Amino acid sequence: MSGLSSTSEAPRWVRWPEAHTLADGTESLPAGAARIGYGADYNPEQWPEEVWADDVRLMREAGVNIVSVGIFSWALLQPTIDSWDFGWLDRAIDLLHANGIAVDLATATASPPPWLTEAHPEVLPVNRVGETIWPGGRQQWRPTSPVFRRYALALVEKMAMRYADHPALSMWHISNELGCHNVYDYSDDAASAFRDWLEVRYGSLAELNRAWGTAFWSQNYSTWNQILPPRLAATHPNPTQQLDFARFSSDALKQYLVAEREILRQVTPEVPITTNFMVMGETRGMDYADWAAEVDVVSNDHYLLVADPTAFEELSFSANLTGQIAGRAPWFLMEHSTSAVNWQPVNQAKTPGQLRRDSLTHLAHGADAICFFQWRQSLAGAEKFHSAMLPHAGENSAVFRSVSRFGGELGTLAEVAGSRTKQARIGILFDWDSWWASELDSHPTELLRYKAEAMAWYTAALANGLQADIVPARSVLNGHGLAGYDLVIAPMLYIVPQPLADALADYSRSGGHLVVGVFSGIADADDHIHPGGYPGAFRELLGVRAEEFGGLLPEQTVRLSGDLPGTGSLLTHDVSVETDVDVLARFDDGPFAGVPAITSRAVGTGRASFVATVLDQVALVAVVGRFAADAGIRSPLPAGVRGSVQLAVRQSGTAEYLFYINHTAQVVTVPVAATDGSLTAVDLGGSTLTAEALTLPATGVAVLRRARTEA
Ligand code: GAL
C-alpha cells in the first residue's frame, strides 16, 4: 500500500509492460528500465479510427509512454442495459501496445450512461435544496446509491475480466476524480447511509446527541430516522452535523473507491491501482490524507487558477502536500494542462516555458509521471476549448513542439525516477477536519480561509529560501510523528482532539518549536469548545489565555509593534500571558490595543509560540525567518534570490537531486558554488552552470545532482 499508512514495504508503481517487438520492428524498453511516465488522458472514442494511427505516431514522437484510456466510456462500452461493445477499446489498446505505450486503464464508471439514469433516476444526486442534479454533464451519481453501485461494479468486473491478461495493462484508474461534482449528495440514499455511518461513529443516540450538542435549539433526536443530512435549514444548521456530514461524504466516496478496488484486486492482484486525487486550490471535499492508504499509487490532478496571484506557490504547495500524502514516495501527476483550460471565467494560455516549469515543479516534489488532460484536443463537447498535448492547430504548433521537446527532456531525467522527496526541517500541519470546521457559519468571522492561511505560511517559508513540508495532521496521529522537523507550524488548526494536542505538546517539550496560528486549538473532534480560555488545546503549552475574539472588518487592519512588527487582519485574540512568556509583538490599536500579539515560550527542551492574528505577508516572512533562524535552519539559497527561486530536493541512495525553480519572469543567477562546489548537471533546460553560478532563464528550472555522502 502507498500513502500515509505505508510500512517498510516498497511502494508499488506502474507495472511497465515487458519488452516486446513494436510495430516498427524496434524493441520496447524492458519493464525494469528507469523512466518518468509521460502522457495524457486518451479518448480514442471521440475520433474515427483512421485518426488513431496518427495519434500513436505523434505520441511516439512526443515521447509519450503511458495514457489513461476509457475514463468516460461507459455509454459506448455498454450501449444498452444488456449489451456490451469492447471491440473498439480492444483495438485501441492493442494499437497502443504495438507502439510501446502503456495503458492506465480506467474502470469507466465515472459518468453513467443515459440508459442507466433513465431506468434508475434514483441514482441521481440531490442538492441541499432538494433539487435533482440531472444528466447532461457528467458524474451525475450518488456515491451511496446501491443501484448505481450494482451497475458500476458489474462494469468494473467486466473490464477486469476482459483486460486482466492484456500486456499493456499497467495500472487501474478507478473512476475519475471521485467527488469532483458529486461529493455532497443530500438524497434519501445519502440520509440512510449517513445514519449508518453515525451509528458506527457514535454507537448510541445518546452519544450522538451529546456530540452534536442537541440540547441546543430543541434538536434532541429520539430515533435514528429523524436524522438528516444538513439540508437547507431555516438558519445555521447544527455545526457538528455539518462537520460529520463532511466527514461522512469523504468516507462514502472512499468506500466506493474501496468497492471498485476489491473487485480489481480479486481479478488482477498484480496490477497496481490508483484514482486521481484533486489536491488543488479550494477542492476540499475529500480527505486525501485518509484516502491514500487505499491506493497503490497516489495520483493527482492539478490546475492553476490564473486569477490567483499566488497560483505558482499554490502549485508548489499542492505538489508538496501530494508528496507528503504519498509518504514521500513517488506519485503520479495524472492531469494538468499544456496551456489554457476551459472552465475558469477567463482562461489564459501558458507562457513559453510554463509547461516545463509547472511539470518540473511537480517532479521536484516527487512526481514520477507527468501527464496531461488530454492527448488530442476535442472538436466537440464541453472541453473543446481546453488545451491538449496535440492542439486543434495540429502537430505544426508551438504547444506540440513544447510537448515533444519536454518528452525528450524527460529521458534525461530518468535517473531521478524512484527517488524520494527529502524531508524538510519545517513542517506545516494541514488538516481536513480543521479546513471543514473552521469555515463553518456562525463563527467569530466568516472571512478566515483555512487554505489561504496554510498557503501564507508556506509562501513565507519560500520567501525565506526555505523548504517546508505540508504535513497532514493525520500523519501525526498515525504515529508517523514529527521526528526530523525543527519547526512545526500549525496554521488555523481549529479542531484539536486531545491526542493531537498531546502529540504536539510532546513535540515541543522534547526539543521542537511549535508555532500556533490564529484560531487554532479552539474545538475538540466534536467541534465543542475547549473551555477555560482560548486557544484551549494549547493554552497551557503556550502560556497564553484569551477571553475573546476580535473580528476585524474586511479592510480593517491593526498595527503590531515590538521585535516583530507588522499589521494584522481578520481576527485578533485578547491575549494575556504567563510570566515566563516572551512577548515579541503587541497590538498597538484595534479591539485589543496593548495586548500581546506574538508570543514565545521555552517549554522543556523546546519552544511554543503563538501568533494571535492574520499577519501581513511581510511580517509573516519575518516571523518565519526569525523562528527558523532560532531553530538553526538556514536557507541554502543566497539572500538575493530567496523568494525568486525555489529549491526542492529529492534523494536516492546515491544522489540528491536539486531542483532550482525560477518563479519569476526575469533571469536569475544563483551562486551555487558558494553553497556546494560538487554539483553536476542532470537537466539544465536553457540554464547555464559554471563553477561559480547557475543562471536560470525566466521561469527556468535546472536539475542538478550531488553525490550523497551520508547513508
Ligand atoms: C478534470 C477531469 C478531466 C477534465 C479536466 C479539464 O477535472 O478529470 O476529465 O475535465 O478536468 O481541466
Boltz pocket constraint, residues with backbone or C-beta under 6 A from the ligand:
constraints:
  - pocket:
      binder: B
      contacts: [[A, 176], [A, 177], [A, 180], [A, 301], [A, 303], [A, 335], [A, 341], [A, 342], [A, 373], [A, 383], [A, 386]]
      max_distance: 6.0
